[in-house]
């Protein structure tokens, strides 16, 4: 599960040095999490960034909802599917 830092972040910076993989980034005054670097501190019950944050942020990123698009195929033999 990926995590994100919402706009309600107080930008205190406590989480930045706590991340063992360096996934928390600071750009133009905004904190964000690089999903490719974040391993969710798998060895712990809860990620270090959440434990150290006074607001209990970051939060899990909501899963994307979407549709699966499959190519339509014509039946090779119409008698197979009456």
Residue pairs with C-beta under 8 A, 6 or more apart in sequence:
1 40
1 60
1 61
2 33
2 35
2 38
2 60
2 61
3 33
3 38
3 40
3 47
3 49
3 50
3 58
3 59
3 60
3 61
4 32
4 33
4 58
4 59
4 60
4 61
5 24
5 31
5 32
5 33
5 57
5 58
5 59
6 57
6 58
6 59
8 55
8 57
9 31
9 55
9 57
10 54
10 55
11 29
11 30
11 31
12 54
13 26
13 31
14 52
14 53
14 54
15 24
15 31
15 48
15 49
15 52
15 53
15 57
15 58
16 24
16 26
16 31
18 48
18 49
18 51
18 52
19 38
19 48
19 49
20 41
20 48
21 37
21 38
21 39
22 37
23 33
23 34
23 35
23 37
23 38
23 39
24 31
24 32
24 33
24 34
24 49
25 31
25 32
25 33
25 34
33 49
33 58
35 61
38 47
40 47
41 47
41 48
41 49
44 51
47 58
49 57
49 58
50 56
50 57
50 58
75 81
